[in-house]
Amino acid sequence: MRTAYSVQTVRAAERELMARLPEGALMQRAAAGLAVACGELLGRVYGARVVLLVGSGDNGGDALYAGARLARRGAGVVAVLLSPERAHRGGLAALLRAGGRVSDDAPRDLAWADLVVDGIVGIGGRGGLRPEAAQLARAARESAPVVAVDLPSGVDADTGEVGGDAVRADATVTFGAYKPGLLIDPARERAGALRLVDIGLTLPDEAEVEALQHADVAELLPRPSTESDKYRRGVVGVVAGSARYPGAAVLAVAGALRGGAGAVRYVGPAADAVLARFPETLVHAGPPHKAGRVQSWVIGPGLGDESGALQDVLASDVPVLVDADGLRFLTPQRVRERTAETLLTPHAGEAAALLGCGRDEVEARRLRSVRELAARYAATVLLKGSTTLVAGAQGPVRANPTGTGWLATAGSGDVLSGVTGSLLAGGLTARDAGSVGAYLHGLAARRAAGPGGAPILASQVADHLGAAWRDVTD
């Protein structure tokens, strides 16, 4: 599992470690790891041309010391100093001793670079880049691959927010721990490939943000035993679809059937369409409480203006996932009254309506938005989007690492609701069900899109869920 820690936590761990190490040893560890990563990206160090974009403070010092190591291995290293009078003295002296030089013509030096190292602003930076730095960042992007030191300059390490111009890196070498902004858009897309350099920090058990990996998902997936039957494996109830949107019911049921539950009960007006595609589905005309025993409910996809079924489902004593149209009829008080878990799965527009703000604000402040929703409704919230986030009342926020832009297609959210509801019925907590469901959903979409990427349909995502399951368990 990738775990990300706040700047405050990382700084405290650095101070504790530096008190036990010789002066400068921690920076040398970081610089050594950065230099190795740069060398691997270059392929060959001797004769390579490296440009360092150097700001003030320790971030610039890391870049300078790494540049000195590369220069000693035969690279031509040039430092562009944004604040010459505030450049890290020890790092600059080391670079010059190793044969590096200070640039007197940044555009010229960037034009011939094989690699650019972004050491402009460290993890304590706030707001976007200043005009001069922004201009250099744009020129660097047009010239050569860019490696960010700890995180791309101009992004917020704690939140992933980008308040102005920021570096767009091809790779980021981060030290000691991942930072939340490296896992959450819009900053995540600017970080490129991530590499963590262990510098010996001792960190708390509980992180700010975490991202599941294959092994974590495999451990959480419910598996049938030899004594299992369809009811012991869990039954998920799906209330979805309408005369206008019968396909939403089909897609939600598709996700539920492939999500691991033993059976799916469908309640709604699209029974004929559901049975035509999935004859194994148990159907009922409703109301939901008369449909038979379930271990979880999914309600909302394509529901239209029917709110009575939502109140019926919320009155149940099993976990409930509310999506799409179902979100329009929710109130914080009604959700807070429930004794069983509730999982809300809005996209940015639906989250904005629940929070009473603009969609752009939600997309720019994803971490803050999902936490606020979870607190307001006393529920677990899965915020869909470029980075799908899952937040509960307690524990780290989960950032899904498997998402892909090809999921931006009609009906994909209905499939996600189904598979996640199935995992709820299988006994996972709302937080785990949301995280595992999003992970499998993203893997299935990547499989459907293929190695090079291609337009996909939501039904294709559902069709690949079994293969995604095998991906993490084989």
Buried (B, 14 or more C-beta within 10 A) or exposed (E): EBBBBBBEBBEBBBEEBBEEEEEBEBBBBBBBBBBBBBBEBBEEBEEBBBBBBBBBBBBBBBBBBBBBBBBBBEBBBBBBBBBEEEBBEBBBEBBBEBEBEBBEEBEEBBEEBBBBBBBBBBBEBEBBBBEEBBBBBBBBBEBBBBBBBBBBBBBBBBBBBBBEBBBBBBBBBBBBBBBBBBBBBBBBBBBBEBBBBEBEBEBEEEBBBBBBBBEBBBEBBBEBEEEEEBEBBBBBBBBBBBEEBBBBBBBBBBBBBBBBBBBBBBBBBBBEBBBEBBEEBBBBEBBBBEBEEBBBBBBBBBBBEBBEBBEBBBEBEBBBBBBBBBBBBBEBEBBEEBEBBBBBBBBBEBBBBBBEBEBEBBBBBBBBBBBBBBEBBBBBBBBBBBBBBBBBEEBBBBBBBBBBEBBEBEBBBBBBBBBBBBBBBBBBBBBBBBBBBBBBBBBBBBBBBEEEEEEBBBBBBBBBBEBBBEBBEE
